[in-house]
Amino acid sequence: MSKTPHWAQMEERSVIWGMRFLLRVYLLFGRAILQVFLYPVVIYYWLVNRQARQASRAYLDRLAIFAPSLKLHGSLLWSYRHFISFANAIIDKLAAWSGALKACDVEYHGREELLARIGEGRGALLLGSHLGNLEVCRVIADMENAVGINVLVHTKHAEKFNRLLNQTSNHSRLNLIQVTDITAATAQLLSDKIDAGELVIIAADRTPVSSGQRVAEVDFLGARALFPQGPVILAALLKCPVYTVFCLKQRGKHVIYFDFFSDSLKFPRKTRDQAMQQIIQRYADCLQAYCLKEPLQWFNFFDFWPIADNDD
């Protein structure tokens, strides 16, 4: 049986010129015309990418067992709908990049509490995910008197994406920072951002790019799955407030949920592994709760449960 490729190897197939082309189409002709270009591409991708299609169907099958009230299942039709949801998320991503999204397009829950907290002088770490569309956070970054937002990404194209963002807004306070490993230099850079009262966002639902990094095995949607330890270790190093952030498309609006997670994460040396396991399980439970709100908006098109698959 061939080894499933790491998610990062799959994600790097995307190319910057393709996003630049789609962004130009969006800016010139709008959403309706962009769909003419985008939908055939997504349909083709769904047809030819067997691994992604299988991962989508496996995820939907797990939902069918774990939450039958959702009335979803791993049929080809529901998998296709899953991919179409992804296509619409790409369009929303382009809208956020282009500045087409306005403050009135976004609804917040917990934003005032977060702003009040960082108004005390220090920033915060936000645990994000691949559920929904974190790019909508650009709307917050571009608002007057808004805080700086730094998003940690694993793609090698981070600097190119930054340039693409700045083509449409020279004043954007959204900064993409490429990280493969959290080095001492990276930790110091992020600590400076926190000290300056800025936000740092890191996705906490994908295993590390580097094979030597540590992971935790936790329960997620009724089966054991691997989650990275890196984000919670980073939170402990930064010694700052921690929140979760989820941005879902609901009722035609982008709804951003900020939920308090911890004042500061600490892992005593004697009980380090146990404490870390409990924290990561808490995050997985949060992700699960929001995933059940909008299940077709979780975009992880790779085998997320290899442990459970091997046990079957």
HUKAPE-V174894 format. One line per field, one symbol per residue. ss: DSSP state (A for helix, B for strand, O for the rest). Layout:
BEGIN
ss = ???
END
This chain:
BEGIN
ss = OOOOOOAAAAAOOOOAAAAAAAAAAAAAAOAAAAAAAAAAAAAAAAAAOAAAAAAAAAAAAAAAAAOAAAOOOOOAAAAAAAAAAAAAAAAAAAAAAAOOOOAAABBBBOAAAAAAAAOOOOOBBBBBOOBBOAAAAAAAAAOOOOOOBBBBBOOOOAAAAAAAAAAAOOOOOBBBBBOOOOOAAAAAAAAAAAAOOOBBBBBOOOOOOOOOOOBBBBBBOOBBBBBBOAAAAAAAAAOOBBBBBBBBBBOOBBBBBBBBBBOOOOOOOOOAAAAAAAAAAAAAAAAAAAAAAOAAABOOOOOOOAAAAAAO
END
